[in-house]
C-alpha cells in the first residue's frame, strides 16, 4: 500500500565489542602555564577544537584513569562476561515480540550487573576525575570516559550520562549537538526507555536533526501513548508547513497508520487528507481513502461518495476499487454512473467484459461480474436519463424532499451537475431527508462545477459518520485551490 517510516531497533547502537578510549589515550606536554595542549591526543570527533586544552592538574589525573579503563576493558577475567553482553545485545536488537524484548532486556541488565560489580574501582576513579573537570575539553573527555565504561559494562545510565556530559560540556561543534542528542535517544530507544528517548529525540529535532521528530513520535507510539504521539507529530508537521519547510511523506504515513489503531475516523480522515496532499499521487489518495474505509463500517451510500473521490483523484487503481464503486453505485440505481466506471476499468485493463479481451490471469468470476453489470446498466441507462425531467417535475410538487433528492442523484449520475445542485437545494428546503447525505451530494455537484467556495461551505456542514468523508473531500479541494493559485 504504501510504505511507512519506523526507527530501526538496532541502528546506531553504541558499540560494545570494541573500546574507543584507546584512540584518545592521553599524552602530556611539559609546557608551562595553567593549561596545556595534549600532544599526541587526537581530538574527539565531536570536539569544538582540533587542539583540546587540558590543565596540568586534569591531565595528570586523567592519564591513570584512561589507563585503568583500558586495562579493565582488556582484562581477560571479564572476557566471557563481555561476550555474554555482546550476545545479549544482539538478542535485544533482534527481538520483535513484546515478551521477547522484555526477556532480552532483562538478560542484558543481568549480564551488565555482573560487569558493573567487577569495575567498581574504575567507577570510583572516574567519579573522582569528573569532580576535577573544569574546562569544556576536560568535561568532554570525562563524558567520553563515562560513555566508554557504560558501554562495555552494560550500564545504560552511565552511557547516557556520558553523552549528556559531552553535550553540556560546551566542547561540541554546533553541527554535532543534534547528532549527540539523537545518539542519546537511540540509546534509550534500544532499551525500551521510550519516555527518556522521546525527550532526547525532541531535543535532537530542536537542535536541527529533522528525523528527531518522527523518532520522538515513535516513542509515544511504542509507549502506547498513541493519541499523544499523533498530536505531537501533527503539531510538528503543521509548524513546518506554516514555516514553508519540507515535510517527509513518511511522517504523514506514520500518522495515518497509527491513527487507524485508535479507530477514530476523524483522526484517520485528517491524517489521510494530509498524506494525500503531501503525496500528490493517485497512490497516496488510494491509501488514504482505503484507510478511512478500514476505520469504519460505512454503508454503500457512504462508500459511494468515497469511490467518487477516488474517481476524481485518479486513485481507482485496482479491480477491487472498480468493483467496490460498481457495487456502491449499483447498475439498477445509477446506471449512467456505472457505465463509464466500467468502461474506464476496461480501458485500464483492470476489468473485462468477455474472456476474449480479458488480460492474462483475470478470473472468470470477475469477467462475468463485469459483463452482467454492464449489460444491466446499459439496459437501464437511457430510460433513466429520459425519466429525469419527470422526476424533477414531481419533486416540485412533492411536499417532502425525498423526490427532489432522488432526482438530484439521477442528474448527478450523468453529469448534469447544475440541475443536481438545484434539486439537492430543493430537497434541503423541503426537508424529510438525510441532510448529511444531501449536503455531501450538493457539495460534490458544486465542486464538479468549479464552485469550490460553495462546495467547501457545504462539506463543512456535514456531520455524523459522513463528516470524515467530507474531510477527505475538503483535502481534495485544497489541492484545487493550490492548483488555481
Number of C-alpha atoms within 10 A of each C-alpha: 10 11 10 14 15 12 15 13 18 17 11 13 17 17 13 19 13 12 16 15 19 13 11 16 17 21 14 17 14 10 11 8 8 10 17 20 18 22 13 13 16 14 18 19 11 19 21 19 14 12 17 23 18 24 20 20 13 19 22 14 17 27 14 13 21 22 15 17 24 20 13 18 22 14 10 11 11 17 13 10 17 23 14 16 26 19 16 23 24 14 18 23 19 14 18 12 8 9 10 14 19 16 15 22 21 15 19 24 20 15 22 24 15 16 21 19 11 15 18 11 14 19 20 12 17 22 13 14 19 20 11 16 22 14 17 21 25 24 25 29 27 28 26 22 28 27 26 25 28 23 24 25 27 25 22 21 15 20 26 22 19 26 24 19 21 27 21 15 21 17 23 21 13 13 13 19 22 23 19 23 27 27 21 29 28 29 26 25 27 25 21 18 16 23 16 17 27 27 18 27 33 24 23 26 22 14 19 17 20 17 16 26 23 27 28 29 27 28 27 21 19 15 14 12 13 20 18 13 24 23 14 16 23 19 12 18 21 14 13 13 12 9 9 9 11 11 16 16 19 18 22 27 25 22 29 26 18 20 26 19 12 13 14 15 23 18 23 29 28 22 28 32 27 26 26 26 20 19 17 14 14 18 18 24 27 25 19 28 24 17 21 28 18 13 19 13 11 16 10 15 12 17 21 19 22 24 23 20 21 22 19 13 18 14 20 27 16 15 18 13 18 24 21 17 25 24 14 22 24 19 23 16 18 23 29 26 22 28 20 14 21 24 16 16 20 19 11 14 15 22 27 26 20 13 15 8 12 18 13 7 6 15 13 13 9 20 20 15 14 23 18 14 23 21 14 17 25 17 14 16 21 12 12 21 16 10 13 18 15 10 18 23 13 14 23 16 11 14 14 18 25 21 23 31 29 21 27 31 26 27 25 25 21 19 16 16 22 17 19 28 25 18 27 31 18 20 29 21 13 17 16 12 17 13 16 20 17 25 25 26 23 29 28 28 26 22 20 17 15 13 13 19 14 15 24 21 13 21 25 17 14 21 16 8 16 21 19 22 28 26 23 27 25 22 20 21 18 16 15 14 12 9 8 7 6
